[in-house]
Amino acid sequence: MASVTIRYGMTNSVTRDFDNETTVSEIISDNGIRAALSAPENIRAVSGGRTLEGHEYATSFTSITLEQQASSKA
């Protein structure tokens, strides 16, 4: 287990303990985390200026920032 701080916006953050097998994708889809941060569904995870892949383990990072993805127009 490892603690990871998840941020959204300038002031919203939560710190949670995650199992070593927890992926970034699981964090993004966690309704409880998004609700605690008032984050929308259409988000991506970023750490160290790099967009994270869904299969990466969340415990590889101490801090993850959620950012709203731009909507695509056809």
Residue frames as a rotation matrix with the C-alpha (Angstrom) as fourth column:
MET 1
0.576 0.817 0.000 0.00
0.817 -0.576 0.000 0.00
0.000 0.000 -1.000 0.00
ALA 2
-0.674 -0.739 0.011 1.03
0.739 -0.674 0.018 3.57
-0.006 0.020 1.000 -0.62
SER 3
0.167 0.690 -0.704 -0.49
0.537 -0.663 -0.521 7.00
-0.827 -0.291 -0.481 -0.05
VAL 4
-0.614 -0.248 0.750 -1.25
0.778 -0.351 0.521 9.05
0.134 0.903 0.409 -3.13
THR 5
-0.358 0.482 -0.800 -2.52
0.174 -0.807 -0.565 12.63
-0.917 -0.341 0.205 -3.13
ILE 6
-0.383 0.362 0.850 -5.04
0.923 0.107 0.370 13.34
0.043 0.926 -0.374 -5.87
ARG 7
-0.585 0.102 -0.805 -5.78
0.167 -0.956 -0.243 16.93
-0.794 -0.277 0.542 -6.85
TYR 8
-0.175 0.508 0.843 -8.37
0.966 -0.076 0.246 18.67
0.190 0.858 -0.477 -9.00
GLY 9
0.700 0.397 0.594 -8.42
0.354 -0.915 0.194 22.43
0.620 0.075 -0.781 -9.39
MET 10
-0.005 -0.748 0.664 -6.54
-0.284 -0.636 -0.718 24.88
0.959 -0.192 -0.209 -7.24
THR 11
-0.330 -0.097 0.939 -7.79
-0.906 -0.246 -0.344 23.83
0.264 -0.964 -0.007 -3.82
ASN 12
0.686 0.693 0.222 -9.37
-0.727 0.667 0.163 20.37
-0.035 -0.273 0.961 -3.99
SER 13
-0.292 -0.772 -0.564 -7.27
-0.668 0.587 -0.457 17.39
0.684 0.243 -0.687 -2.92
VAL 14
0.816 0.421 0.397 -7.63
-0.578 0.599 0.554 14.04
-0.004 -0.682 0.732 -1.19
THR 15
-0.393 -0.910 -0.131 -4.99
-0.874 0.414 -0.255 11.62
0.286 0.015 -0.958 0.05
ARG 16
0.726 0.655 0.209 -5.81
-0.684 0.717 0.131 7.93
-0.064 -0.238 0.969 0.02
ASP 17
-0.356 -0.766 0.536 -4.01
-0.612 0.624 0.485 4.65
-0.706 -0.155 -0.691 0.54
PHE 18
0.568 0.486 -0.664 -4.06
-0.823 0.363 -0.438 2.38
0.028 0.795 0.606 -2.52
ASP 19
0.655 -0.328 0.681 -3.05
0.118 0.934 0.336 -1.23
-0.746 -0.140 0.651 -3.02
ASN 20
-0.347 -0.911 -0.224 0.03
-0.219 -0.154 0.963 -1.74
-0.912 0.384 -0.146 -5.17
GLU 21
-0.660 0.135 0.739 -2.18
0.655 0.586 0.478 -3.17
-0.368 0.799 -0.475 -7.92
THR 22
0.366 0.846 -0.388 -4.48
0.513 -0.531 -0.674 -0.12
-0.776 0.048 -0.629 -8.21
THR 23
-0.368 -0.478 0.798 -4.26
0.929 -0.157 0.335 1.45
-0.035 0.865 0.501 -11.65
VAL 24
-0.939 0.000 -0.344 -4.67
-0.014 -0.999 0.038 5.06
-0.344 0.040 0.938 -12.76
SER 25
-0.684 0.719 -0.124 -7.75
-0.127 0.051 0.991 3.95
0.719 0.693 0.056 -14.69
GLU 26
-0.159 0.617 -0.771 -9.40
0.841 0.494 0.222 2.76
0.518 -0.612 -0.597 -11.47
ILE 27
-0.592 -0.110 -0.798 -8.77
0.619 -0.696 -0.364 6.12
-0.516 -0.709 0.480 -9.80
ILE 28
-0.966 0.207 -0.158 -10.24
-0.260 -0.755 0.602 8.05
0.005 0.622 0.783 -12.74
SER 29
-0.429 0.850 -0.307 -13.38
-0.070 0.307 0.949 5.92
0.901 0.429 -0.072 -12.72
ASP 30
-0.604 0.168 -0.779 -13.84
0.776 0.347 -0.526 6.03
0.181 -0.923 -0.340 -8.92
ASN 31
0.143 0.786 0.601 -17.05
0.463 -0.590 0.662 8.01
0.875 0.184 -0.448 -8.31
GLY 32
0.728 0.121 -0.674 -16.14
0.685 -0.160 0.711 8.59
-0.022 -0.980 -0.200 -4.66
ILE 33
-0.291 -0.911 -0.292 -12.85
0.801 -0.399 0.446 10.28
-0.523 -0.104 0.846 -5.53
ARG 34
-0.644 0.082 0.761 -14.41
0.573 -0.607 0.551 12.39
0.507 0.791 0.343 -8.27
ALA 35
0.458 0.884 0.095 -17.26
0.536 -0.359 0.764 13.43
0.709 -0.299 -0.638 -5.95
ALA 36
0.493 -0.334 -0.804 -14.86
0.792 -0.212 0.573 14.38
-0.362 -0.918 0.160 -3.14
LEU 37
-0.567 -0.804 -0.180 -12.94
0.599 -0.553 0.579 16.58
-0.565 0.221 0.795 -5.58
SER 38
0.347 0.795 -0.497 -16.00
-0.005 -0.528 -0.849 17.90
-0.938 0.297 -0.180 -7.46
ALA 39
-0.673 -0.663 -0.328 -14.36
-0.405 -0.041 0.913 16.59
-0.619 0.747 -0.241 -10.64
PRO 40
0.283 0.792 -0.541 -16.32
-0.917 0.059 -0.394 15.82
-0.281 0.608 0.743 -13.82
GLU 41
0.723 0.052 0.689 -16.37
0.017 0.996 -0.093 12.44
-0.691 0.079 0.719 -15.57
ASN 42
0.875 -0.355 0.329 -14.30
0.381 0.084 -0.921 13.57
0.299 0.931 0.209 -18.55
ILE 43
0.756 -0.641 0.137 -10.87
-0.586 -0.567 0.578 13.79
-0.293 -0.517 -0.804 -16.87
ARG 44
0.603 -0.677 -0.422 -7.30
0.133 0.607 -0.783 12.64
0.786 0.416 0.457 -17.38
ALA 45
0.896 -0.356 -0.265 -4.54
0.305 0.060 0.950 11.99
-0.323 -0.933 0.162 -14.87
VAL 46
0.590 -0.740 0.321 -1.27
-0.022 -0.413 -0.910 13.92
0.807 0.530 -0.260 -14.96
SER 47
0.883 -0.415 -0.220 1.89
0.255 0.032 0.966 13.65
-0.394 -0.909 0.134 -12.86
GLY 48
-0.041 -0.984 -0.175 5.17
0.367 -0.178 0.913 15.45
-0.929 -0.027 0.368 -13.36
GLY 49
-0.192 0.035 -0.981 3.81
-0.667 -0.738 0.104 17.16
-0.720 0.674 0.165 -16.47
ARG 50
-0.909 -0.161 -0.385 3.08
-0.395 0.632 0.667 13.83
0.135 0.758 -0.638 -18.16
THR 51
0.148 0.989 -0.027 -0.35
-0.975 0.150 0.166 12.39
0.168 0.002 0.986 -18.98
LEU 52
-0.578 -0.365 0.730 -0.61
-0.615 0.783 -0.096 8.99
-0.536 -0.504 -0.677 -17.32
GLU 53
-0.558 0.355 -0.750 -1.74
-0.484 0.595 0.641 5.82
0.675 0.721 -0.160 -19.05
GLY 54
0.369 0.867 0.335 -4.67
-0.821 0.135 0.554 3.92
0.435 -0.480 0.762 -17.53
HIS 55
0.732 -0.079 -0.677 -2.64
0.134 0.991 0.029 0.74
0.668 -0.111 0.736 -17.00
GLU 56
-0.329 -0.913 0.239 0.04
-0.089 -0.222 -0.971 2.43
0.940 -0.341 -0.009 -14.88
TYR 57
0.003 0.274 -0.962 0.03
0.887 0.443 0.129 1.68
0.461 -0.854 -0.242 -11.16
ALA 58
0.708 0.382 0.594 -1.18
0.116 -0.892 0.436 4.60
0.697 -0.240 -0.676 -9.06
THR 59
0.917 -0.345 -0.199 1.31
0.221 0.024 0.975 3.77
-0.332 -0.938 0.098 -6.31
SER 60
0.110 -0.894 0.435 4.17
0.989 0.058 -0.133 4.66
0.094 0.445 0.891 -8.68
PHE 61
-0.275 -0.097 0.957 3.27
0.274 -0.962 -0.019 8.32
0.922 0.257 0.291 -8.00
THR 62
-0.733 0.028 -0.680 2.99
0.672 -0.125 -0.730 10.37
-0.106 -0.992 0.073 -4.81
SER 63
-0.331 0.617 -0.713 0.79
-0.099 -0.775 -0.625 13.00
-0.938 -0.137 0.318 -6.43
ILE 64
-0.649 0.257 0.717 -1.67
0.759 0.289 0.583 12.80
-0.058 0.922 -0.382 -9.32
THR 65
-0.654 0.456 -0.603 -3.53
-0.279 -0.887 -0.369 15.79
-0.703 -0.073 0.707 -10.72
LEU 66
-0.209 0.683 0.700 -6.85
0.842 0.489 -0.226 15.29
-0.497 0.542 -0.677 -12.49
GLU 67
-0.766 -0.045 -0.641 -7.52
-0.228 -0.914 0.335 17.62
-0.601 0.403 0.690 -15.40
GLN 68
0.346 0.932 0.108 -10.64
-0.058 0.137 -0.989 18.03
-0.937 0.336 0.101 -17.47
GLN 69
-0.544 -0.480 0.688 -10.17
0.611 0.335 0.717 16.76
-0.574 0.811 0.111 -21.00
ALA 70
-0.651 0.300 -0.697 -11.09
-0.569 -0.801 0.187 19.03
-0.502 0.518 0.692 -23.87
SER 71
0.230 0.791 0.567 -14.23
0.058 0.570 -0.820 17.93
-0.971 0.222 0.085 -25.62
SER 72
-0.809 -0.519 0.276 -13.74
0.266 0.096 0.959 16.91
-0.525 0.849 0.060 -29.22
LYS 73
0.125 0.823 -0.554 -15.83
-0.439 -0.455 -0.775 18.46
-0.890 0.340 0.305 -31.95
ALA 74
-0.019 -0.067 0.998 -16.65
0.649 0.758 0.063 16.61
-0.760 0.649 0.029 -35.14
